[in-house]
Amino acid sequence: MRTFTLLLFFAGSLFANTALAEARLDIEKTKTGILPSGEFYSLYNVNCQDSSSAAVVSMDRQRQWCFSPDGELSCFSTAQKASQMACAAPNLAAAEGASEETGRTN
């Protein structure tokens, strides 16, 4: 029983790592600057899986990763999560616009 449980654990870990590896995005630093508050920030360009690009910003010594869909700042604790959301934002906005045109709500 113990061997079976360990086998399931390792198989699950392998699957999770494979899924994460496929979801990785290419993130390149493009600019560093200082905000009016004196805080440093860095701007990154994200090459999304669908060949589009998005921008994310790191602040607070890379403790916050943010992007700005529709002028509203959304922040996350990891670069990966902010990048995924930044890449998904145009698709989400297009889907929302389509449901508004048809009069449907989600």
C-alpha positions as CSV (number, residue, x, y, z in Angstrom):
1,M,0.0,0.0,0.0
2,R,2.8,2.4,0.9
3,T,4.6,1.7,-2.4
4,F,1.4,2.4,-4.3
5,T,0.9,5.7,-2.5
6,L,4.4,6.8,-3.2
7,L,4.0,5.8,-6.9
8,L,0.9,7.9,-7.1
9,F,2.6,10.8,-5.4
10,F,5.5,10.8,-7.9
11,A,3.3,10.3,-10.9
12,G,1.2,13.3,-9.8
13,S,4.3,15.4,-9.2
14,L,5.6,14.5,-12.7
15,F,2.3,15.5,-14.3
16,A,2.1,18.8,-12.4
17,N,5.6,19.7,-13.3
18,T,4.9,18.9,-17.0
19,A,1.8,21.0,-17.0
20,L,3.7,23.9,-15.4
21,A,6.5,23.6,-17.9
22,E,4.1,23.8,-20.8
23,A,2.5,27.0,-19.3
24,R,5.8,28.9,-19.0
25,L,6.0,32.2,-20.7
26,D,9.0,34.2,-22.1
27,I,9.5,37.2,-19.8
28,E,12.1,39.9,-20.7
29,K,13.1,43.0,-18.7
30,T,12.8,46.1,-20.9
31,K,13.0,49.0,-18.6
32,T,13.8,50.0,-15.0
33,G,12.9,53.3,-13.3
34,I,11.8,55.2,-10.2
35,L,8.3,56.1,-9.4
36,P,7.4,59.6,-8.0
37,S,7.2,57.9,-4.6
38,G,10.9,56.9,-4.8
39,E,10.1,53.2,-5.3
40,F,11.9,51.3,-8.1
41,Y,10.0,49.4,-10.8
42,S,10.9,47.2,-13.7
43,L,8.9,46.8,-16.9
44,Y,8.8,43.4,-18.6
45,N,7.6,42.3,-22.0
46,V,5.8,38.9,-22.0
47,N,5.7,36.8,-25.1
48,C,2.5,34.9,-24.8
49,Q,1.8,31.4,-26.1
50,D,-0.5,32.7,-28.9
51,S,2.4,34.9,-30.3
52,S,1.0,38.1,-28.8
53,S,2.7,40.2,-26.2
54,A,1.8,41.8,-23.0
55,A,3.5,44.0,-20.4
56,V,3.9,43.4,-16.7
57,V,5.5,45.6,-14.0
58,S,7.4,44.5,-10.9
59,M,7.3,46.7,-7.8
60,D,8.1,46.5,-4.2
61,R,11.4,44.6,-4.8
62,Q,9.6,42.0,-7.0
63,R,7.0,41.2,-4.3
64,Q,4.2,42.6,-6.6
65,W,3.8,41.9,-10.2
66,C,1.1,44.0,-11.9
67,F,-0.5,44.5,-15.3
68,S,-3.2,47.0,-16.3
69,P,-6.2,45.7,-18.2
70,D,-8.5,48.5,-19.2
71,G,-6.6,51.0,-17.1
72,E,-7.3,49.1,-13.8
73,L,-4.2,47.8,-12.0
74,S,-4.2,44.1,-11.1
75,C,-1.4,42.8,-9.0
76,F,-0.2,39.3,-8.1
77,S,2.6,37.8,-5.9
78,T,4.4,36.0,-8.8
79,A,5.6,37.0,-12.2
80,Q,4.1,33.8,-13.7
81,K,0.5,34.5,-12.5
82,A,0.7,38.2,-13.6
83,S,2.0,37.1,-17.0
84,Q,-0.7,34.5,-17.5
85,M,-3.4,37.0,-16.6
86,A,-1.9,39.7,-18.8
87,C,-1.8,37.2,-21.7
88,A,-5.4,36.1,-21.0
89,A,-6.8,39.7,-20.6
90,P,-7.4,40.4,-24.3
91,N,-9.2,37.1,-24.7
92,L,-11.3,37.8,-21.7
93,A,-12.2,41.3,-22.9
94,A,-13.1,40.0,-26.3
95,A,-15.4,37.3,-24.8
96,E,-17.0,40.0,-22.5
97,G,-17.6,42.3,-25.5
98,A,-19.2,39.5,-27.4
99,S,-21.6,38.6,-24.6
100,E,-22.5,42.4,-24.3
101,E,-23.3,42.5,-28.0
102,T,-25.6,39.5,-27.8
103,G,-27.2,40.7,-24.6
104,R,-26.0,37.6,-22.6
105,T,-24.6,37.7,-19.2
106,N,-22.2,35.2,-17.6
